[in-house]
Amino acid sequence: MTIAIMGAMPEEIEPILKRVGSYETVVYAQNRYFTCKFGTHQLVIAYSKIGKVFSTLTAATLIEKFGAEVLLFSGVAGGINPELGIGDLIVATQLCQHDLDITAFGHPYGYVPEGAVFIESDRRLRECAFDVALEMGMTLKEGIIATGDQFVASPEKKAWIGKTFHADALEMEGASVAVVCDALEVPFLVLRAISDTADMDAGFDFESFLENSAKRSADFIMNMVETL
Ligand code: ADE
């Protein structure tokens, strides 16, 4: 099977590249794609750059050019649910775009005609994630992840996103990747480790905990790949 492993930032895929050891690099569409064999699988690994547009391009490329049959996203997120502390892992049940707003036309936040507010991730991959968590003796939460082209560092904004979408965490790529995978019928999973809690200290916390949280998520994803 060809498995895509995607992050948004170099820090999110470096631990994965270290773990696979050797790989080939393909330059395409102003980005680098790293390919290798891993057990019986073919892997294609990339970071997209931050945000919904770059992550859409990368997810579509991983599927359409590199033939990914499954897409696993690994990275960090800001926590909304108070039960999520820095370093904790969350797997998305559903994803939505918190910055998509045509409410002026009577539509709900996050909705455009012929789209959907929420996109569900693959149930079997989520079950696999919980099996891996059990094996690793780790706590894994699941919940709604809200995506937008904003780094959220405001208690008010965070509360609004939490209330409007019942979201547990927020980040900047998951829902756009979900839209691509859903449209192209590729099973996907979005896993995030908390780097900050999207409040006043978010910028400082993000810089302090990015590397460690990104590695926690990446290690988990690679343990999942080993069981697929
Ligand atoms: N990713 C990690 N923390 C974030 C935050 N506070 N806002 C948006 N994306 C994030």
py3Dmol code that shows the C-alpha trace and the ligand (Angstrom):
import py3Dmol

protein = """\
ATOM      1  CA  MET A   1       0.000   0.000   0.000  1.00  0.00           C
ATOM      2  CA  THR A   2       1.175   3.548  -0.642  1.00  0.00           C
ATOM      3  CA  ILE A   3       0.835   5.579   2.550  1.00  0.00           C
ATOM      4  CA  ALA A   4       1.206   9.365   2.642  1.00  0.00           C
ATOM      5  CA  ILE A   5       2.508  10.922   5.836  1.00  0.00           C
ATOM      6  CA  MET A   6       2.046  14.628   5.912  1.00  0.00           C
ATOM      7  CA  GLY A   7       2.861  17.511   8.237  1.00  0.00           C
ATOM      8  CA  ALA A   8       2.768  21.263   7.809  1.00  0.00           C
ATOM      9  CA  MET A   9       6.196  22.227   9.160  1.00  0.00           C
ATOM     10  CA  PRO A  10       9.680  20.688   8.935  1.00  0.00           C
ATOM     11  CA  GLU A  11       9.587  19.930  12.674  1.00  0.00           C
ATOM     12  CA  GLU A  12       6.530  17.755  12.087  1.00  0.00           C
ATOM     13  CA  ILE A  13       8.152  15.401   9.584  1.00  0.00           C
ATOM     14  CA  GLU A  14      11.820  15.424  10.636  1.00  0.00           C
ATOM     15  CA  PRO A  15      11.273  12.702  13.280  1.00  0.00           C
ATOM     16  CA  ILE A  16       9.550  10.600  10.603  1.00  0.00           C
ATOM     17  CA  LEU A  17      12.436  10.994   8.147  1.00  0.00           C
ATOM     18  CA  LYS A  18      14.868  10.057  10.937  1.00  0.00           C
ATOM     19  CA  ARG A  19      12.895   6.930  11.708  1.00  0.00           C
ATOM     20  CA  VAL A  20      12.757   5.729   8.084  1.00  0.00           C
ATOM     21  CA  GLY A  21      16.497   6.403   7.667  1.00  0.00           C
ATOM     22  CA  SER A  22      16.996   6.572   3.928  1.00  0.00           C
ATOM     23  CA  TYR A  23      14.695   7.958   1.256  1.00  0.00           C
ATOM     24  CA  GLU A  24      14.640   9.567  -2.156  1.00  0.00           C
ATOM     25  CA  THR A  25      13.724  13.190  -2.662  1.00  0.00           C
ATOM     26  CA  VAL A  26      11.424  14.281  -5.470  1.00  0.00           C
ATOM     27  CA  VAL A  27      10.952  18.000  -6.126  1.00  0.00           C
ATOM     28  CA  TYR A  28       7.506  18.843  -7.436  1.00  0.00           C
ATOM     29  CA  ALA A  29       5.280  21.940  -7.419  1.00  0.00           C
ATOM     30  CA  GLN A  30       7.838  23.905  -5.397  1.00  0.00           C
ATOM     31  CA  ASN A  31       7.928  21.311  -2.650  1.00  0.00           C
ATOM     32  CA  ARG A  32       9.925  18.229  -1.687  1.00  0.00           C
ATOM     33  CA  TYR A  33       8.415  14.758  -1.422  1.00  0.00           C
ATOM     34  CA  PHE A  34      10.383  12.014   0.326  1.00  0.00           C
ATOM     35  CA  THR A  35       9.746   8.442  -0.805  1.00  0.00           C
ATOM     36  CA  CYS A  36      10.921   5.122   0.608  1.00  0.00           C
ATOM     37  CA  LYS A  37       9.999   1.510   1.267  1.00  0.00           C
ATOM     38  CA  PHE A  38       8.979   0.768   4.842  1.00  0.00           C
ATOM     39  CA  GLY A  39       8.251  -2.907   5.521  1.00  0.00           C
ATOM     40  CA  THR A  40       5.766  -3.938   2.878  1.00  0.00           C
ATOM     41  CA  HIS A  41       4.571  -0.370   2.294  1.00  0.00           C
ATOM     42  CA  GLN A  42       5.641   2.453   0.068  1.00  0.00           C
ATOM     43  CA  LEU A  43       5.768   5.759   1.981  1.00  0.00           C
ATOM     44  CA  VAL A  44       5.586   9.278   0.607  1.00  0.00           C
ATOM     45  CA  ILE A  45       6.319  11.946   3.184  1.00  0.00           C
ATOM     46  CA  ALA A  46       6.020  15.730   2.899  1.00  0.00           C
ATOM     47  CA  TYR A  47       5.444  18.912   4.826  1.00  0.00           C
ATOM     48  CA  SER A  48       3.167  21.331   3.056  1.00  0.00           C
ATOM     49  CA  LYS A  49       4.024  24.687   4.647  1.00  0.00           C
ATOM     50  CA  ILE A  50       1.488  26.272   6.964  1.00  0.00           C
ATOM     51  CA  GLY A  51      -2.178  26.865   6.161  1.00  0.00           C
ATOM     52  CA  LYS A  52      -5.144  25.607   4.209  1.00  0.00           C
ATOM     53  CA  VAL A  53      -3.941  26.492   0.702  1.00  0.00           C
ATOM     54  CA  PHE A  54      -0.520  24.842   0.903  1.00  0.00           C
ATOM     55  CA  SER A  55      -1.932  21.800   2.694  1.00  0.00           C
ATOM     56  CA  THR A  56      -4.608  21.396   0.011  1.00  0.00           C
ATOM     57  CA  LEU A  57      -1.954  21.440  -2.697  1.00  0.00           C
ATOM     58  CA  THR A  58       0.224  18.910  -0.874  1.00  0.00           C
ATOM     59  CA  ALA A  59      -2.613  16.516  -0.003  1.00  0.00           C
ATOM     60  CA  ALA A  60      -3.867  16.555  -3.600  1.00  0.00           C
ATOM     61  CA  THR A  61      -0.323  15.998  -4.900  1.00  0.00           C
ATOM     62  CA  LEU A  62       0.296  13.104  -2.504  1.00  0.00           C
ATOM     63  CA  ILE A  63      -2.814  11.404  -3.840  1.00  0.00           C
ATOM     64  CA  GLU A  64      -2.853  12.358  -7.512  1.00  0.00           C
ATOM     65  CA  LYS A  65       0.856  12.327  -8.335  1.00  0.00           C
ATOM     66  CA  PHE A  66       2.251   9.870  -5.778  1.00  0.00           C
ATOM     67  CA  GLY A  67      -0.719   7.494  -5.646  1.00  0.00           C
ATOM     68  CA  ALA A  68      -1.320   7.649  -1.874  1.00  0.00           C
ATOM     69  CA  GLU A  69      -4.050   5.192  -0.851  1.00  0.00           C
ATOM     70  CA  VAL A  70      -4.140   6.350   2.782  1.00  0.00           C
ATOM     71  CA  LEU A  71      -3.142   9.737   4.213  1.00  0.00           C
ATOM     72  CA  LEU A  72      -1.940  10.232   7.781  1.00  0.00           C
ATOM     73  CA  PHE A  73      -1.431  13.781   9.013  1.00  0.00           C
ATOM     74  CA  SER A  74       0.865  14.354  11.982  1.00  0.00           C
ATOM     75  CA  GLY A  75       1.504  17.623  13.762  1.00  0.00           C
ATOM     76  CA  VAL A  76       0.697  19.985  16.583  1.00  0.00           C
ATOM     77  CA  ALA A  77      -2.437  21.872  17.606  1.00  0.00           C
ATOM     78  CA  GLY A  78      -3.722  24.425  20.053  1.00  0.00           C
ATOM     79  CA  GLY A  79      -5.908  22.867  22.742  1.00  0.00           C
ATOM     80  CA  ILE A  80      -9.437  24.108  23.376  1.00  0.00           C
ATOM     81  CA  ASN A  81     -10.848  21.344  25.565  1.00  0.00           C
ATOM     82  CA  PRO A  82      -9.427  21.983  29.057  1.00  0.00           C
ATOM     83  CA  GLU A  83      -8.758  18.245  29.394  1.00  0.00           C
ATOM     84  CA  LEU A  84      -6.056  18.588  26.728  1.00  0.00           C
ATOM     85  CA  GLY A  85      -2.672  19.599  28.150  1.00  0.00           C
ATOM     86  CA  ILE A  86       0.558  20.331  26.332  1.00  0.00           C
ATOM     87  CA  GLY A  87       1.934  17.120  24.797  1.00  0.00           C
ATOM     88  CA  ASP A  88      -1.424  15.295  24.837  1.00  0.00           C
ATOM     89  CA  LEU A  89      -2.538  13.555  21.655  1.00  0.00           C
ATOM     90  CA  ILE A  90      -5.856  14.051  19.915  1.00  0.00           C
ATOM     91  CA  VAL A  91      -7.187  12.248  16.885  1.00  0.00           C
ATOM     92  CA  ALA A  92      -9.836  14.088  14.877  1.00  0.00           C
ATOM     93  CA  THR A  93     -13.260  12.485  14.623  1.00  0.00           C
ATOM     94  CA  GLN A  94     -14.454  15.344  12.428  1.00  0.00           C
ATOM     95  CA  LEU A  95     -12.852  18.492  11.041  1.00  0.00           C
ATOM     96  CA  CYS A  96     -14.292  21.879  10.133  1.00  0.00           C
ATOM     97  CA  GLN A  97     -13.107  25.281   8.842  1.00  0.00           C
ATOM     98  CA  HIS A  98     -13.658  27.873  11.574  1.00  0.00           C
ATOM     99  CA  ASP A  99     -12.763  30.803   9.302  1.00  0.00           C
ATOM    100  CA  LEU A 100     -15.210  29.973   6.518  1.00  0.00           C
ATOM    101  CA  ASP A 101     -17.975  32.541   6.819  1.00  0.00           C
ATOM    102  CA  ILE A 102     -20.838  33.245   4.440  1.00  0.00           C
ATOM    103  CA  THR A 103     -23.299  33.719   7.288  1.00  0.00           C
ATOM    104  CA  ALA A 104     -24.357  36.952   5.526  1.00  0.00           C
ATOM    105  CA  PHE A 105     -26.366  34.650   3.228  1.00  0.00           C
ATOM    106  CA  GLY A 106     -28.018  32.727   6.043  1.00  0.00           C
ATOM    107  CA  HIS A 107     -25.608  29.787   6.081  1.00  0.00           C
ATOM    108  CA  PRO A 108     -24.027  28.408   9.254  1.00  0.00           C
ATOM    109  CA  TYR A 109     -20.385  29.125  10.036  1.00  0.00           C
ATOM    110  CA  GLY A 110     -18.060  26.729   8.225  1.00  0.00           C
ATOM    111  CA  TYR A 111     -20.518  25.963   5.434  1.00  0.00           C
ATOM    112  CA  VAL A 112     -20.544  26.680   1.716  1.00  0.00           C
ATOM    113  CA  PRO A 113     -23.194  25.327  -0.666  1.00  0.00           C
ATOM    114  CA  GLU A 114     -22.427  21.784  -1.835  1.00  0.00           C
ATOM    115  CA  GLY A 115     -19.912  21.434   1.000  1.00  0.00           C
ATOM    116  CA  ALA A 116     -20.387  20.279   4.603  1.00  0.00           C
ATOM    117  CA  VAL A 117     -19.495  21.926   7.911  1.00  0.00           C
ATOM    118  CA  PHE A 118     -17.915  18.724   9.256  1.00  0.00           C
ATOM    119  CA  ILE A 119     -15.915  16.023   7.488  1.00  0.00           C
ATOM    120  CA  GLU A 120     -15.437  12.721   9.283  1.00  0.00           C
ATOM    121  CA  SER A 121     -12.088  10.950   9.373  1.00  0.00           C
ATOM    122  CA  ASP A 122     -11.764   7.240   8.639  1.00  0.00           C
ATOM    123  CA  ARG A 123     -13.245   5.090  11.408  1.00  0.00           C
ATOM    124  CA  ARG A 124     -10.901   2.130  10.822  1.00  0.00           C
ATOM    125  CA  LEU A 125      -7.809   4.327  11.064  1.00  0.00           C
ATOM    126  CA  ARG A 126      -9.168   5.805  14.289  1.00  0.00           C
ATOM    127  CA  GLU A 127      -9.694   2.321  15.704  1.00  0.00           C
ATOM    128  CA  CYS A 128      -6.131   1.472  14.708  1.00  0.00           C
ATOM    129  CA  ALA A 129      -4.947   4.608  16.547  1.00  0.00           C
ATOM    130  CA  PHE A 130      -6.685   3.479  19.728  1.00  0.00           C
ATOM    131  CA  ASP A 131      -5.142   0.000  19.425  1.00  0.00           C
ATOM    132  CA  VAL A 132      -1.705   1.606  19.114  1.00  0.00           C
ATOM    133  CA  ALA A 133      -2.373   3.892  22.098  1.00  0.00           C
ATOM    134  CA  LEU A 134      -3.309   0.853  24.174  1.00  0.00           C
ATOM    135  CA  GLU A 135      -0.131  -0.930  23.160  1.00  0.00           C
ATOM    136  CA  MET A 136       1.974   2.141  23.946  1.00  0.00           C
ATOM    137  CA  GLY A 137       0.182   2.679  27.276  1.00  0.00           C
ATOM    138  CA  MET A 138      -0.690   6.191  26.166  1.00  0.00           C
ATOM    139  CA  THR A 139      -3.865   8.194  26.566  1.00  0.00           C
ATOM    140  CA  LEU A 140      -5.385   9.229  23.253  1.00  0.00           C
ATOM    141  CA  LYS A 141      -8.364  11.540  23.067  1.00  0.00           C
ATOM    142  CA  GLU A 142     -10.646  11.964  20.105  1.00  0.00           C
ATOM    143  CA  GLY A 143     -12.671  15.016  19.184  1.00  0.00           C
ATOM    144  CA  ILE A 144     -13.476  17.755  16.735  1.00  0.00           C
ATOM    145  CA  ILE A 145     -10.599  19.720  15.241  1.00  0.00           C
ATOM    146  CA  ALA A 146     -11.251  23.188  13.795  1.00  0.00           C
ATOM    147  CA  THR A 147      -8.974  24.575  11.098  1.00  0.00           C
ATOM    148  CA  GLY A 148      -8.382  28.148   9.938  1.00  0.00           C
ATOM    149  CA  ASP A 149      -5.744  30.360   8.382  1.00  0.00           C
ATOM    150  CA  GLN A 150      -4.977  32.011  11.703  1.00  0.00           C
ATOM    151  CA  PHE A 151      -2.655  31.283  14.591  1.00  0.00           C
ATOM    152  CA  VAL A 152      -5.082  31.652  17.489  1.00  0.00           C
ATOM    153  CA  ALA A 153      -3.644  33.356  20.548  1.00  0.00           C
ATOM    154  CA  SER A 154      -6.785  34.808  22.097  1.00  0.00           C
ATOM    155  CA  PRO A 155      -9.051  33.380  24.818  1.00  0.00           C
ATOM    156  CA  GLU A 156     -12.093  35.015  23.171  1.00  0.00           C
ATOM    157  CA  LYS A 157     -11.399  33.568  19.712  1.00  0.00           C
ATOM    158  CA  LYS A 158     -10.628  30.172  21.189  1.00  0.00           C
ATOM    159  CA  ALA A 159     -13.895  30.228  23.184  1.00  0.00           C
ATOM    160  CA  TRP A 160     -15.850  31.241  20.069  1.00  0.00           C
ATOM    161  CA  ILE A 161     -14.393  28.371  18.025  1.00  0.00           C
ATOM    162  CA  GLY A 162     -15.019  25.939  20.880  1.00  0.00           C
ATOM    163  CA  LYS A 163     -18.631  27.034  21.278  1.00  0.00           C
ATOM    164  CA  THR A 164     -19.514  27.404  17.579  1.00  0.00           C
ATOM    165  CA  PHE A 165     -18.088  24.075  16.413  1.00  0.00           C
ATOM    166  CA  HIS A 166     -17.896  22.099  19.699  1.00  0.00           C
ATOM    167  CA  ALA A 167     -14.211  21.886  18.800  1.00  0.00           C
ATOM    168  CA  ASP A 168     -11.628  20.333  21.106  1.00  0.00           C
ATOM    169  CA  ALA A 169      -8.508  21.597  19.324  1.00  0.00           C
ATOM    170  CA  LEU A 170      -7.568  23.952  16.526  1.00  0.00           C
ATOM    171  CA  GLU A 171      -4.873  24.149  13.914  1.00  0.00           C
ATOM    172  CA  MET A 172      -4.295  25.371  10.359  1.00  0.00           C
ATOM    173  CA  GLU A 173      -4.400  22.391   7.942  1.00  0.00           C
ATOM    174  CA  GLY A 174      -6.557  19.459   9.045  1.00  0.00           C
ATOM    175  CA  ALA A 175      -9.897  20.414   7.486  1.00  0.00           C
ATOM    176  CA  SER A 176      -8.412  21.302   4.105  1.00  0.00           C
ATOM    177  CA  VAL A 177      -6.644  17.934   3.995  1.00  0.00           C
ATOM    178  CA  ALA A 178      -9.963  16.335   4.993  1.00  0.00           C
ATOM    179  CA  VAL A 179     -11.783  18.070   2.117  1.00  0.00           C
ATOM    180  CA  VAL A 180      -9.239  16.732  -0.381  1.00  0.00           C
ATOM    181  CA  CYS A 181      -9.247  13.169   0.976  1.00  0.00           C
ATOM    182  CA  ASP A 182     -13.027  13.082   1.211  1.00  0.00           C
ATOM    183  CA  ALA A 183     -13.452  14.297  -2.376  1.00  0.00           C
ATOM    184  CA  LEU A 184     -10.871  11.837  -3.703  1.00  0.00           C
ATOM    185  CA  GLU A 185     -12.139   8.995  -1.488  1.00  0.00           C
ATOM    186  CA  VAL A 186      -8.857   8.384   0.285  1.00  0.00           C
ATOM    187  CA  PRO A 187      -9.104   7.253   3.943  1.00  0.00           C
ATOM    188  CA  PHE A 188      -7.367   9.741   6.230  1.00  0.00           C
ATOM    189  CA  LEU A 189      -6.485  10.398   9.839  1.00  0.00           C
ATOM    190  CA  VAL A 190      -5.432  13.667  11.488  1.00  0.00           C
ATOM    191  CA  LEU A 191      -3.370  13.266  14.651  1.00  0.00           C
ATOM    192  CA  ARG A 192      -2.154  16.243  16.655  1.00  0.00           C
ATOM    193  CA  ALA A 193      -0.156  16.730  19.834  1.00  0.00           C
ATOM    194  CA  ILE A 194      -0.963  19.861  21.802  1.00  0.00           C
ATOM    195  CA  SER A 195       1.731  22.558  21.631  1.00  0.00           C
ATOM    196  CA  ASP A 196      -0.213  25.395  23.318  1.00  0.00           C
ATOM    197  CA  THR A 197      -3.695  26.255  24.476  1.00  0.00           C
ATOM    198  CA  ALA A 198      -4.459  29.022  21.949  1.00  0.00           C
ATOM    199  CA  ASP A 199      -4.559  31.752  24.597  1.00  0.00           C
ATOM    200  CA  MET A 200      -2.333  34.747  25.415  1.00  0.00           C
ATOM    201  CA  ASP A 201       0.704  32.526  25.973  1.00  0.00           C
ATOM    202  CA  ALA A 202       0.170  30.550  22.761  1.00  0.00           C
ATOM    203  CA  GLY A 203       3.012  32.133  20.790  1.00  0.00           C
ATOM    204  CA  PHE A 204       5.530  31.500  23.549  1.00  0.00           C
ATOM    205  CA  ASP A 205       4.254  27.990  24.297  1.00  0.00           C
ATOM    206  CA  PHE A 206       4.183  27.056  20.614  1.00  0.00           C
ATOM    207  CA  GLU A 207       7.831  27.975  20.206  1.00  0.00           C
ATOM    208  CA  SER A 208       8.773  26.174  23.413  1.00  0.00           C
ATOM    209  CA  PHE A 209       6.842  22.948  22.807  1.00  0.00           C
ATOM    210  CA  LEU A 210       6.630  22.620  19.006  1.00  0.00           C
ATOM    211  CA  GLU A 211       9.559  20.254  18.654  1.00  0.00           C
ATOM    212  CA  ASN A 212       8.648  17.976  21.527  1.00  0.00           C
ATOM    213  CA  SER A 213       4.947  17.779  20.704  1.00  0.00           C
ATOM    214  CA  ALA A 214       5.636  17.288  16.984  1.00  0.00           C
ATOM    215  CA  LYS A 215       7.883  14.347  17.872  1.00  0.00           C
ATOM    216  CA  ARG A 216       5.248  12.770  20.110  1.00  0.00           C
ATOM    217  CA  SER A 217       2.760  12.888  17.253  1.00  0.00           C
ATOM    218  CA  ALA A 218       5.306  11.643  14.673  1.00  0.00           C
ATOM    219  CA  ASP A 219       6.406   8.703  16.860  1.00  0.00           C
ATOM    220  CA  PHE A 220       2.797   7.700  17.325  1.00  0.00           C
ATOM    221  CA  ILE A 221       2.066   7.898  13.589  1.00  0.00           C
ATOM    222  CA  MET A 222       5.070   5.709  12.790  1.00  0.00           C
ATOM    223  CA  ASN A 223       3.889   3.119  15.321  1.00  0.00           C
ATOM    224  CA  MET A 224       0.563   3.179  13.501  1.00  0.00           C
ATOM    225  CA  VAL A 225       2.278   2.706  10.139  1.00  0.00           C
ATOM    226  CA  GLU A 226       4.003  -0.371  11.549  1.00  0.00           C
ATOM    227  CA  THR A 227       0.636  -1.941  12.323  1.00  0.00           C
ATOM    228  CA  LEU A 228      -1.061  -1.116   8.996  1.00  0.00           C
TER     229      LEU A 228
END
"""
ligand_1 = """\
10
ADE
N -1.225 25.015 15.818
C -0.698 24.878 17.056
N -1.141 25.845 17.867
C -1.975 26.631 17.138
C -2.720 27.791 17.410
N -2.714 28.353 18.624
N -3.444 28.337 16.405
C -3.444 27.762 15.178
N -2.761 26.678 14.871
C -2.019 26.096 15.827
"""
view = py3Dmol.view(width=600, height=400)
view.addModel(protein, "pdb")
view.setStyle({"model": 0}, {"cartoon": {"style": "trace"}})
view.addModel(ligand_1, "xyz")
view.setStyle({"model": 1}, {"stick": {}})
view.zoomTo()
view.show()
